Amino acid sequence: MKPRIGTTLASTTDATTVVVVRWGEADVEVTCGGAPMVDAKGPEAGSTHPADPDQQDGTQMGKRYADPDLGVELLCTKAGTGTLAVGGVPLPLKDAKPLPASD
């Protein structure tokens, strides 16, 4: 699945929703809790899948999750219990940019 920037994706294992902020050229699958995420406005929205117990680290609302190597960045708009992953690899929280010194 290769979502467009601005697409809202919903988890099928918990309440997590994310907005695609950046997407590289790679065609990889976004998962949450071990199950594929779906377009929140698509026909699969509202479907449920069993969660993988090993992928239950949770997501935090308002935080960005990114993989700079793939060029993927997601903004969490609704928190949940599942772990966000791309291509089977968990997405880490994006580090905040340091502000310039105000000497």
Buried (B, 14 or more C-beta within 10 A) or exposed (E): EEBEEEBBBBBBBBEBBBBBBBBBEEEBEBBBBBBBBBBBEEEEBEEEBEBBEEBBEBBEEEBBBBBEEBEBBBBBBBBBBBBBBBBEEEBEEBEEEEEEEEE
